Amino acid sequence: MFETIYTILTRLATSGDADWSVDGNAFRVDLNDFDGFDDDWSEIDREYEDPDMVEALMEVLDQANDSDGDFYETFFFDDCTLKLGYTSYDI
Protein backbone atom coordinates (compact mmCIF):
# COMPACT_ATOMS: atom_id res chain seq x y z
CA MET A 1 0.00 0.00 0.00
CA PHE A 2 2.97 2.30 0.62
CA GLU A 3 3.71 2.67 -3.11
CA THR A 4 0.06 3.31 -3.98
CA ILE A 5 -0.23 6.03 -1.34
CA TYR A 6 3.09 7.55 -2.41
CA THR A 7 1.92 7.75 -6.02
CA ILE A 8 -1.41 9.35 -5.10
CA LEU A 9 0.22 11.89 -2.77
CA THR A 10 2.81 12.84 -5.36
CA ARG A 11 0.05 13.67 -7.80
CA LEU A 12 -1.94 15.55 -5.14
CA ALA A 13 1.11 17.64 -4.28
CA THR A 14 1.62 18.49 -7.96
CA SER A 15 -1.95 19.79 -8.19
CA GLY A 16 -1.59 21.70 -4.91
CA ASP A 17 -4.31 19.63 -3.26
CA ALA A 18 -2.07 18.18 -0.55
CA ASP A 19 1.06 18.88 1.45
CA TRP A 20 2.70 15.76 2.77
CA SER A 21 5.83 14.22 4.15
CA VAL A 22 6.99 10.73 4.91
CA ASP A 23 9.29 9.58 7.68
CA GLY A 24 10.21 5.94 7.20
CA ASN A 25 6.83 4.34 6.60
CA ALA A 26 4.71 7.05 8.26
CA PHE A 27 2.93 9.56 6.04
CA ARG A 28 1.70 12.93 7.32
CA VAL A 29 -0.86 14.51 4.97
CA ASP A 30 -2.78 17.79 4.95
CA LEU A 31 -5.42 18.19 2.26
CA ASN A 32 -5.63 21.82 1.14
CA ASP A 33 -9.34 22.58 1.56
CA PHE A 34 -9.01 26.19 2.82
CA ASP A 35 -8.55 29.23 0.57
CA GLY A 36 -8.55 32.13 3.01
CA PHE A 37 -11.22 34.53 4.20
CA ASP A 38 -13.67 36.78 2.39
CA ASP A 39 -14.35 40.45 3.27
CA ASP A 40 -16.62 39.36 6.13
CA TRP A 41 -13.94 37.04 7.51
CA SER A 42 -15.96 33.99 6.52
CA GLU A 43 -13.92 30.98 5.50
CA ILE A 44 -13.54 30.28 1.80
CA ASP A 45 -13.51 26.61 0.84
CA ARG A 46 -10.89 25.61 -1.70
CA GLU A 47 -12.04 23.41 -4.56
CA TYR A 48 -9.66 20.53 -5.28
CA GLU A 49 -7.81 20.75 -8.59
CA ASP A 50 -7.75 16.96 -8.90
CA PRO A 51 -10.86 15.69 -7.09
CA ASP A 52 -10.49 12.24 -8.65
CA MET A 53 -7.15 11.78 -6.89
CA VAL A 54 -8.62 13.00 -3.59
CA GLU A 55 -11.33 10.39 -4.06
CA ALA A 56 -8.69 7.76 -4.87
CA LEU A 57 -6.93 8.60 -1.60
CA MET A 58 -10.21 8.24 0.31
CA GLU A 59 -10.81 4.86 -1.31
CA VAL A 60 -7.35 3.71 -0.21
CA LEU A 61 -8.01 4.94 3.33
CA ASP A 62 -11.22 2.90 3.37
CA GLN A 63 -9.02 -0.19 2.96
CA ALA A 64 -7.00 0.50 6.13
CA ASN A 65 -6.73 -2.27 8.70
CA ASP A 66 -7.64 0.19 11.46
CA SER A 67 -7.83 3.89 12.21
CA ASP A 68 -7.56 6.06 15.29
CA GLY A 69 -8.39 9.66 16.10
CA ASP A 70 -11.30 12.03 15.77
CA PHE A 71 -9.79 15.25 14.43
CA TYR A 72 -6.53 14.17 12.84
CA GLU A 73 -7.09 10.53 11.95
CA THR A 74 -4.32 7.95 11.61
CA PHE A 75 -4.88 5.03 9.25
CA PHE A 76 -2.96 1.80 9.72
CA PHE A 77 -1.89 -0.49 6.88
CA ASP A 78 0.37 -3.55 6.86
CA ASP A 79 3.37 -1.60 5.54
CA CYS A 80 2.69 2.03 6.58
CA THR A 81 0.56 4.54 8.45
CA LEU A 82 -1.04 7.77 7.27
CA LYS A 83 -2.07 10.66 9.50
CA LEU A 84 -4.65 12.82 7.72
CA GLY A 85 -5.56 16.42 8.39
CA TYR A 86 -7.00 19.37 6.50
CA THR A 87 -5.65 22.90 6.23
CA SER A 88 -9.02 24.16 7.51
CA TYR A 89 -8.13 22.54 10.85
CA ASP A 90 -5.37 25.10 11.34
CA ILE A 91 -7.68 28.12 11.42
PEBEL-V679081 format. One record per helix or strand of 2 or more residues. SS is the DSSP state (H for helix, E for strand). FROM is the first residue (numbers start at 1). TO is the last residue. If there is no record, write none. Layout:
BEGIN
ss=(SS,SS)
from=(FROM,FROM)
to=(TO,TO)
END
This chain:
BEGIN
ss=(H,E,E,E,E,H,E,E,E,H)
from=(2,18,26,34,43,51,66,73,81,87)
to=(15,23,31,37,45,61,68,76,86,90)
END
